[in-house]
Amino acid sequence: MCNIESVTLDELECWHIQQGQAQLLVAKQGAQVLSYQVGDEPPIVWLNDKAQFKHEKGIRAGMPVCWPWFGNLARNPDSVQAMRDSTEPATAHGLVRTREWKLQRINVSDEALHIEFGLPPVEGGLPGWPHDVALTLNIRLDTQLHVSLTSHNRSNTPVSISQALHSYFAVSDVRKVHVEGVEGLTYIETLDDWKRVQQVGNLTFTGETDRIYLDTPPQLSIVDADWKRRIQLTSQGSRSAVIWNPWIDKTATLGDMALDGWQRMLCIETANVMDDIITLAPGASHTLGVSISSQKLA
């Protein structure tokens, strides 16, 4: 059974979708998944209760799409910076998370729901980014949530991008969870002069965290003992991941998060950043994706 209901959150057009026991909330702006929950279990994808749903404003919740660069453009490799042609300050996390995407199709069956968004082409490219690259975002909901972003270079010159599915996950208390799958990996510690460090053991959280993990395996997981579950992430087309939590002081500077909101969320962002950027030859495509599921701990 699938039920799709159109809803409005402040200024934004959204859809509330129920497929079996799974519930999904999706915004047209940014083609952004806002929340994902199964039955009476705690949410898996975090819907920030202080998120602002305004036209042309990034939504701090769910799974924002960061493209064609991630984070601060000036911190990106030279080839990604060179794609931009503007003297105006570059916005964080690229150009598409605040744009209106086009809903291209919704297919429903007994087994799955499939939603496809496309970013309408802009003559001359996006503002300050004059390249002809088509974007498609696909959402599939079956026993898991699958989200994928495909970039297709329609121009006659190569295009370099960095990107991320900036996923916020709901946790019981970030101080009591750990991330598996990162042991032994090299990461960039952005809070300490962007040094490269090797991870020892699982990742736990005792303060602000902002790390770029390199050469990541396809599977990472969040183990949450209080909620007795493991959130499993399986990536596609990605060899890097960003793990972020703002903690106390940074959260106090954010106008769209409760002061204690940092306790209830953890970002693991499926990404192509730093050594893992993508260069698309003319006519080439690349798909960045993640599948998300939740299992009970024994």
N, C-alpha and C positions, 0 to 999 in steps of 0.2 A: 504494500500500500504506500502510495506517495501522495502527499498533499503540499501544494505550493501556494503560498499566500503573499500577495504584495503588501508591503508595509512601508511606512515612512518614519525614519528616525531623524527628527528635527528637519534639516534641509535635504536629506538624502533619500533617494529611492532604493529600497532594499527588498529582498525576498526571504521569507521564513519558509524553510523546507523541512518536511518530515518524511523520511524514507525508512519504513519499519520503526525500529527503536531509535534511530539516529535523527538528530535535529541539527540543522545547518542554518546559519544566518549569513547572507551574502549581500554586499553593497555593490551597486552599479558603478559608483565612482571608484576608480582604481581596480575594478574587478576583484574586490577584496573579500575573502572569507573573514567574517567577523567573529564567529563562534562555531564550535562543534562539540556536541554532547551526545552521549548514548544512554538512553533510558533515564533512570534516576541516579546514575553515577555522576560524580563531579564533572564539570566541563573539562574537555581536553584542550581545546584551543580557547584562549582566554579573552573574554569580552570585558575590557576595562570599564568599570562602572562610572568613570569620570571622562570617558572618551567623548570628543566633540565631533558631531556629525554635521560639518559645515562644507558648503561648496568650496572647492579649491584649497582645502585644508587637509593635511595628512591626518589619518585616523590612527591613534596610538592604541591598537587592539588587533587581535586576529592575525592576519597574514598579509601585511602590506607588500606590494611588489616594488622592489628597488631596481631601477633600470633607466638609462644605460650606464649608470655608474652607481657604486655603492658608497654610502657614507660621504665624507668630505672629498670632493673631486680632487683637491690638491694632494691628497694622500694616495691617490690611485697611480698606477704605472703611467709613464709618459705617453704610451700609445693610446690609452683611454682618454687622458687629458687632451690629446691632440685632436680628438674627434669633435670637441666643442669649439664653436666659433662665435664668441660673444665677449664683450667687456663687462657685462653685468655679473654680479656675484652669483656663483653657482649654488643652486638649492641643494640641500642634503638629500642623499638617496635618489638622485635622478629626477626624472620628468614625468613619470606616468602614474604615480600613486594618487595624484589629485585630478586626473583627467577622467572624462566620461568615456567609458568603454561601451561598445555595442554588444548587446546580447544577441548572439548569432543563432543559437539553438539550445533547446532543452529536450532531451530524450529520456523517457521513463520506461523502465521495464520492471518485471518482478525482481530481477537480480540487482539492478543498479539505476542510479540517476546520473546523467551526463549533462553538464552545462558547458557551453563554449562561448567565450567572449573574444572579441577582436577589438583592437585599438584602431579607430577610424584614421585613415591616412590624412596627413596634413601636407598641403602643397609646400614644397621646400623643406620638409622635415619638421621636427619639433623645434620650439623656440631655442635658438642658439645651437642647434644640433642638426645640421642640414644633410641628413642621410636617409635613404629610402629603405627602411627595415620594417617589415610587417611583424606584428606581435599577435600571438594567440594565447589565451589562457584557458586551460581546460580543468574542470573540476569533475571528478568522478567519485560517487559515494556508493560503496557497496558494504562489505564487512570492514572496510577501512575508508579513510579519506585520502584521495589522491589529487594532488594539485601539480600542474605542470605549465611551464611558460616556454613557448617556442618562438625563437627569433629567426626570421628569414630575410637574408640580405638580397634585396631586389635591385641594388645598385650595381655599377660596373667597377667598383673599387672595394678593397677590403675595409671592414669596419671592426674596430676593437671595442669590447664592452666588458664591464664588470656588472654583477647583478646578484640579487638575493631574494629569496622568499623569506621575509623577515618575520618568522613565526613566533608568536607569544603563546607559551603553554601555561595552563593553570596548574598550580602546585599547592599542596596543603600549607607548606612553609618552606621557602627556599633554603632556609638554614638547616633543614632536615632531609634534603634530597641530595642525590649525587648523580653524576653523569658517567655512564659507562661507554667504552669504545674509544676513549681519548688517551688511555695510558700509553706512554712512550712516544706520543706525537710531538712534533715541534709546533709551538704556537708563538704568535707575535703578541707580546704584552704591551698593549697600546697605552696602558696607564703608567708604564715605566720606560719612556723614551723609545717605544716600539722595538724593544729588545726581542731577540729570538731565544726561546727557553724550551726545555724539554719537560713534558708533563710526567710527573711521577704519580702512579696510582690513578684512581678515579678522581674526578673533579668534584670537590665540595665547595661550599660557599660561606665565606666569613666576612665579606666586604664587597665593595663595588667590583664588578667583574666586566671586562671588555677585552676579549681575546679572540684572535683569528687563528684557528687551527688549520694546519696545512697537511696535505696528503691524507685526508681523513678517509676512513673506511666507509663503505656504503651504509652501514648501520651504526647509529648512535641511540642511546636510550636514557631516559630520565627515570630513576628509581625512586619512588615516593612511598616510604614505609608507612607513614601515617594514613595515607589513602589506600595502602596495600595494592599498589599497581605499578606497572612499568609502561611508560609511553615509549613506543618504538618508532624510530624514524628510519626510513629506508630511502636513500637518495638516488637520483639519476642525473647524470651529466654534471656532477659536482665532485671536486676534490678538495673543497675547503668549507669550513663552517665557522660562523661567528657565534660566540656564546656571550650573552650580555645580561647583566642585572644592575640597575642603577643604585641600589642600596639606599641609605637614608639621605645623605646630603644631596646627591644628584636628584633624587625624587623631589626634594623640597624646591628645586628650581623648575620643575615641570608643572605647568598650569593645568595639564589634562591627566593627572594621576593623583589619587588620594595619597596622603602622606605615608600611609602604611601599605600602599599598593604594591611596592617592591616585594613584600613578603609573599604575595600570592601569584607571582609570575616568574617565568624564566624563558628567555629567548634562546633558541637554537636555530640559527638562520642557515638554511641550505643555500650555498653561495658559489659564485665564481669570482674570487677576489685575489689580489696580490699576484702570486706566482701562477694562479689558476684562472687568469682572465681568458676570455674567448675572442679569437679573431676569426671573423666570418669572411671567407672568400666570396667573390661575386656568385650569387645563386645558391650559396650554402645556407644550411639551417642548423640550429642547435636547440636542444630541449633540456631545460633545467627542471627537475621535478622532485617531489617528496611524497611518500606514502606514510600515513600516520595511523597507528593503531594503539590500543590499550589492552594490556593483559593483567589479570590478577596475579599478585605475588603468592607463591605457595606458603 
